[in-house]
Amino acid sequence: MIYQDAYKKLEAAGQLHVLAHFDSLTEIQQKNLLKDIELTDFSVLSYLEKREELMKKGEITPLKAMEISEIERGRAWYEELGCRAIRQGQVGAVLLAGGMGTRLGSDEPKGMYDIGLTKPVYIFERIISNLREVVEKACAWVHLFIMTSDKNHERTVSFLAEHDYFGYNPGYIHFFRQEMAPASDYTGKVYMEGKDKIANSPNGNGGWFSSMANGGIMEIVKNNGIEWLNVFAVDNVLQRMADPCFIGATIARGCSSGAKVVKKNAPDEKVGVICLEDGRPSIVEYYDLTDELMNAKDEKGDPAYYFGAILNYLFQVKVLEDTVSKKLPLHIVEKKIPYMDDDGNFIKPEKPNGYKYETLVLDMVHMMDSCLPYEVDRHYEFAPIKNMTGIDSVETARELCRENGIEL
Ligand code: UTP
């Protein structure tokens, strides 16, 4: 992109400050900045004015989950169905590892976090070890697609290679990068990370499907006859992906998607709740859950919105393909954004200082015609690591690992 075009693009988006230091840059830096401007989608910033509107929800009603007692009664059959689908190569796993993990405060990719005490135990290692159990049970490898971002791609790829993919077959591991979106201050002006660099960040975990398509990965999915993609977060150290019983139960129910859920441990626990929204499956984020919904009861006297999603979803590929043409809603999220101040100093803020613009995988559930909420035991499958200490932290995850007999 040439300077004049960059100027026009920025002027139209009200972001001319991006060029403030242009004249003082070297030729290479100028090229870098022009490339950055070319690749940045500034249109997301215009959604700031519509923030209130974006947050509006439809009519929320309960959606029954398949609870553990019912799953146990059908376990043998569901596992058989799931293992059959895996053996026929119909299931792929998508690891969402493009996040920045700002709350954890480590500069490394989250999957590289070592939760060990007497020996290294990496998050990637735990997740891959769980997947290897499935491979052994089904007697077939599962293609594992790992989403990274520009911020952590090289480190993630080299770390896994250095550790021999923790015993996984490298022929079944595929990396792809997610796309980036600009981060702004509270008025919608994009932050600069340096004089020649816009503060970009990964565009949210909902970017996975379009990034897979744009990165040529859907070819691998198609060529291998993969019909189901199990999408899950890197930061749950007890995460069980490509779980044959979950896959089998979703297939048996004839649903086009499934979501692993846990019983919430308190009405205000910070997990998104599975429900129906205007008659379609949906997940209401904890901050959108009104007191009325939080305290509503079903006919048994249990909370009507009891089940929280743990970011482990199963999607039928052909239905996903039909829905991607619909645009995912944008979430404008308050975050800490490292930036360059007016004097050219690089600042890592202690408190949130602006917005990131993200799409979320949970919104894909609302685009599917049906979803099976599948209950799992939270002590066995849910140990999220969001923070260093306190709730959902390295400390709580270590405790849960110990409960599960995992040596740390
Ligand atoms: P979080 O929503 O917890 O975000 O991610 P995060 O970036 O990891 O952490 P914070 O909020 O900055 O502290 C949930 C899952 O979605 C992935 C993360 O890697 C994690 O597995 N994710 C998130 C992406 O893959 N890309 C993104 O842009 C955001």
Residues whose N, C-alpha, C, O or C-beta is under 5 A from the ligand:
A	BS01	UTP	L96 A97 G98 G99 M100 G101 T102 R103 L104 M147 P202 N203 G204 N205 F232 A233 V234 D235 K386
